[in-house]
Amino acid sequence: MAAFSPRNLFRPALRPGHRFDPLAAPRPILVFEDVHKAYRSDQPVLKGMSLTIERGEFVFITGPSGSGKSTLLRLVHRIEQADEGRILFLGRDISRLKEEAIPALRRNIGYVFQDFKLVPSWTVADNVAVALEVVGLPPKLVRARVGEALERVGLAGRGDEQAKRLSGGEQQRVAIARAIVGEPALILADEPTGNLDPQLAFDILGLFEDIHETGATVLFATHDRTLLDVRPRRVIVLEDGKATDAPNGLGAEDSGEHLALNLVA
């Protein structure tokens, strides 16, 4: 296994035959230091937020609508840029990363959106493969990795179907396959069950649990209190621009009035 160093933190591409081990990532994997973000000067979303995520954690990010759950994830993926403060990913400050370095950053991060972000007319396999084709992997290796990813999310043998013909739950599985096909160190999930019925939501959560068991770090943003009771995971509540840990190991029903009051969608 290749050791991490400041020069290879953001690997330029997945080499043919290379398997990235998420457990080789430095600890902690993600640190927010006094981060501020506002979309308007009179509407700050994050107000000096500080937060540390350890390698291999599964963390629920929760809070009311507008509390900054999506903003937090978008800052990590550099869809948006912090106004102030530092964000350290794999030990490197990404808050001021140059534009040309952002694609390499994103090869280490899988992102799952609530609304899937699939190309409806493309096949399932093509929607997943795009995450690898942009880094120049050989077609044979791309096909193999795509097949493995689809099998992991329960869609083995469905690669030739058009994405638009799948159900909502199946489309979200495709989106998850796209996020994990590059074997990233970190998975960001932005309300991935928000458009699904309760049973499908639990099924999708189970997929993220399986991904976590392979060693990936998972940040799962949700306002759904019922999901927090499924597993005793770390829960971070966003409120008034700050991040606060809920009591360790407690689900939504047991973590007190404070958390319950702040999980209104």
N, C-alpha and C positions, 0 to 999 in steps of 0.2 A: 504494500500500500504506500503510495507516495505521500510524504508528509506535507503539511501546509507550510507555506512560507509567504512573506509579504509579496513575493513576485508571482505566486500562482494562486492567490486567493480567488481571483476571478479568472478562471481558466478560459482561454479564448474559444475553445470548441471541445466537444467530446471526441476523443480520439477513437478510431476504429478499434473495437474490442475492449475499450476502457469501461470499467465500472466504477462509478463514483460512490464512495462510502460516506454517507452522511455523518457517521460517528467519528470520522476523521476531522470534522470541523472543530475549530477552536471553541472554547467555553469562556464566557457566554457567547451565544451565537448572535444576539441582537441586543443593543443597548440604545435607549433614548436618553439624552442628556439635556434637560431644560429646553425642550422643543416647543416652539410656538408656531401656530399656523392660523391665519385668518383669511377669509375670502373677501371680507370688507373690513375696513379699519374699525368699524363699530360692532363687528360680529366675529370675535375671536372664537375659534373652535378648540384649539389646544393652547393652554396657557402655562407654559413652563413645565410641560409633562416630562417626567423621568420614569423609566421603566427598564427592567432587565429581564431578558428571556434566555434561559439556559438551553444548551444543546440537548435535543431529544425531548423537550417538553411538549405536552399537548395543552394549549391554553385557550380557554374561552374568553373572548373579548365581548363584553356586553354593556348595556346602558340604553337609555331612551333614544328615540329618533333624534338625530342632530347632535348627538353627544361626541361624535368624532370617530366612530368605529371604522367606517370606510376610509376616512381621511388618514387614520393611522396606517392602514394597509397600503394605501396609495402612496404614502410617503416612503414606505419601505421599498416598494416596487419602482419608485421614482416616476410614477405617473404625474405626481406633483412634487414640489420642492418645499422644504421647511423654510419659514421666514427667519427663524433664529434657532440656535441650538445645534446639537450634533446627533447623528444617527450612525451608530457603528454596527456594521454587518460583517461577520467574519473578521472582526478586528479592524476594519477599515471604515473611515468616515465617508458615507455615501451621500450625505446631505448636500455636498458641493461637488459631486462627481461630474466630470465633464460629459457632455452629451455623447461623445464617441465611445465612452466607457460604459454607458448604460446598457446596451445590448449584452455585453459580457456579464454584467451584474445579473440581468434577468435570466441568464442560463442557469443560475444557481437558485432561482426562486420560481416555484410554480404558483400560479394565480388562478383561482376559481371564482367566477363571477356569479351573481344571483341570476342574471339573465343569459347565462351560458356563453354568449359571444361566439356562436358557431356560424359558419357559412351554410345556410340551409340547403343550397343546391349541391354542395360538395358531399362526397361520401363520408361515412364515419371515419374510415381510415385516413382520408385526406385531411380531415379536420384535426386529427391527432398528429399526423406526420409533419404538418407545417412547423411544429415546434422543433423538429430535428432538421428539417431541410434547410432552414435558414442558417444553420451552422455548418452545412456542407458535408454531412455524413453520407457515405455511399448508399445508394438506393437499397441494396440488399440488407444492409444493417438497419436502415430505417424501417423496412418492412418487418424485420424480426422484432425490433423494439416496439413498434406499434402493435403487433400481435400480442406481445407480452403484456403491454399496458391494457389492451382491451380485455384480455383474459382476467387481469387483476380486478377490473371493475364489473365483471360479469357480462361482458359483451363479446365473448369469443365467437368467431364466425359471423359477426355482424358488420364487418368492415366495409363490405360493398354496398350497403344500404345507404340511401340518401338520408342526411341528418334530419331533414324536414319531415320525414315519415315516422320518426321516433316519437314516443311519448315524452312528456316533460321530464319525468324521472330518468328515462334513458338518455335524453339529451344532456342532462346534468352529469351522468356517468361518462359520456363522451368528453365533456369539459374537464372532468377529473382525470381521465386518461391522458388528455393533452397536457395537463399540469404535471403529471408524474412521469411522463415518458422520458424526459431528460434526466431523471433521477436527481432532482434538486435537493439541496440541504434543507430548504425551508419551503413550506406550503402555506400560502395565504388563502383563506376561504372567506369570501365576503357575502354573508347571508346566503350560503349555498342551498339552504332548504326553504328559503322564503317564499318560493312559488310552488311548493309541493304540499300535498296533503300529509297529515301526521304520520301515517305508516311509511310513506316514501321518505319523509324527513328522517325517520329513525334508520331506515335502510342506508341512506346516504351518509348519515353520521357513522354508521358501522364501517363504511368504506374508508372514511378518514381514520377511524380507529385502526383498521388494518394497515393503512399507509404508515401511521405512526409506529406501529409495531416493527416496521422495517428499519427504523432508526431516524426517520425524518422528523424535524421539528414542525409542529402544526399550530398556526394561529387561526382560530375559528371564530369569526365575528357573527353574533346572533342576538336577536332580541327575544327569542323563543325560550321562555323559562323551562318548559318541559324537557328540552334537550340537556339542560344542565344537571338534571337528576339522573341521567342514564349512567354516567361514570363519575367517580370522585376525582375531578380534574381541577387544576388551578383555574380560578375565575377572576378576571380583572374587570372592574367596573369603571367605566368612564363617566365622569360627572364634573360639570363646571370646569372643563378643560384639563382635568387631572386624572391620573390613573391610580386606582386603589385596589389592593388585593382583598377579595372576599375571604372569610375564614377558611383556612386550609381544609380541603377534603369535604366541604359542605356543598350540597346541592341547593337549588334555588328555594326549595320549600323549607330548608333548615338553616339558612344562612342569615336569618334575621330580617327585621322590618325594613332596615335601610336598603338592602338589596332588592327586596320585593317591590318597594315603592319606586325603584329606579329602573324597572324593567318593563315599563309601559311603552308599547310600540308607538 
